Amino acid sequence: MKTPTSDLSLPSLTASLLSDTRTLADNLFADLWRSLGLSRLLTKLGFHKRSGLEAPRIVYLLLIWVWVGRESIALFARQSLRSFADAHKDALYDVLAREDLNWRAFHGAVALKVYRAGQLKNSPVRAYVLDDSVKTRRGKRLEGVSRHFDHLSGRTVKGQQVLTLGLATQEAFLPLDSDIFISNVGAHPLKADFHDGRSVEARRYAEARDRTKPELAADMLRRALRQGIEADVLLADAWFGTKTMISTALDLNLTAILRMKKNAMKYRLTTWKNGEAHTAMLDANGLYQTSVRKHWKTLSGLPYQCQCLDVELSLENNGEVQWIPVRLLFVRGINQDADSPAGAKSWALFLSTDRGLSPAAILETYALRWSIEVYFKEAKQSLGLLWEQTETFASHLASIHLTAVRYCLLAFAQIQGAGTRVCEVRTAVGTQLSELDFAKRLWGFFRALIAEAVDGLQKTLGPAGTLVMSAIDERVQRFFVQALQLDEFTLRLEGVEPGSIEA
């Protein structure tokens, strides 16, 4: 993945320094950026600016700032921005607030590139994973904030609920799409109307405010299929275990494997006695009491007991009731009492729209859903999910997609062998970018000392003093390019005019 550089005849001290690999700093992020051709992609998607730093460079900076050890864009701009570009923080905030930039399209295109480059289409198991997470936010001026029930804390909080669709395979997890869902309880209004009510962000705000979560999720699934990112299964936890999501999965020819709530949803159970069929309409607890409680079976090789029931579920299709066959899987720990009551936490219920799946296959496939929990943890703690300290809804949408793109890049590096886990790649990228930031600032300090010394010898050196500084700048830049793998895009020394962005 490295861009080859020509061999340089370096001074002995420098050559000795470079021979110690512990002193070298890579720029894995720049390698990933070039490998996926993200500059060309952004230009193709209409990311343009009339003046100042080019839009692809701004996006590059918006992606890396969370890994340079800074807590906000303002702090990054004050302490480290000059290490990477000749820009100000306003340039970053202006791009975040733009209403005409399609961040969803950028996110989806990056995910598709990683999907193809990693050959995930050949993975034996490919599953769409759907989940949401609440980011607590209380600022009165924040747009898109409303009240949501946070199932992690078990209480209603004010914040932003991020709905995410991902692709889970045995090799990697890719976030494919994200959206912000605005509930009708305690929603903050917009500070000002959108400049163009037909813009990308204006339409997305209307959808987030007016549409239901299942409708947003269904749109995500359809977009992923249109892009060519295919899966066979839809996985989701009990918050999405509804008839609406089951209908959506069937409409898209997906096998739904969902965890179900133990609510009043009725299932039609058919039993046979003396050659006659007997049907009963029972909810989950009723099925447990009549057909599961005393009939647990041990799963070979897994620490669970289970019981399968093949039942039917009624769905409405164009106003008509349609009964579909489903398999219910009751599961509990292997050490539980065989005659334990139907307590709220004594057993779990899963539903599969494919009756041919064995209990082990259902559980092993559903286990892939854990990857989206890992994604949300990484996103909140390390990848900058809604860290930007901005107020506009447009900037919040940009944040959730930039976070997903960061994860996609880490997943791509993991697939390419840069680490066994995403967190290892993330740590490596953060360390490298911090070292590059420090190296650039350190060179600025030494350059000032050298320039002062050369100025003191100006009478002796004459015009040669300027040539000396130019030679030093050129030599140092060549050193950074070779030793630190910094190209002109990520390194702008004083007096050096950068070329075009390498796609």
ABEGO torsion letter per residue (X at the ends): XBBBBBBBBBBAAAAAAAABAAABBBBAAAAAAAAAGAAAAAAAAGBBBABEBBAAAAAAAAAAAAAAGBABAAAAAAAAAAAABBBBAAAAAAAAABAABBAAAAAAAAAAAAAAAAGAAABABBBBBBBBBBBBBABAABBGBBBBBBAAAGBBBBEBBBBBBBBBBAABBBBABBBBBBBABGBBBBABBBABAABAAAAAAAAAAABBAAAAAAAAAAAAAAAGBBBABBBBBAAABBAAAAAAAAAAGBBBBBBBBBBABBBBBBBBBGGBBBBBBBBAAAAAAAAAAAABBBBBGBABBBBBBBBBBBBBBGGBBBBBBBBBBBBBBAABBAABBBBAAABBBBBBABAABBAAAAAAAAAAAAAAAAAAAAAAAAAGBGAAGBABAAAAAAAAAAAAAAAAAAAAAAAAGABABAAAAAAAAAAAAAAAAAAAAAAAAAAAAAAAAAAAAAAAAEAAAAAAAAAAAAAAAAAAAAAAGBBAAABBBBGBBBBBBBX
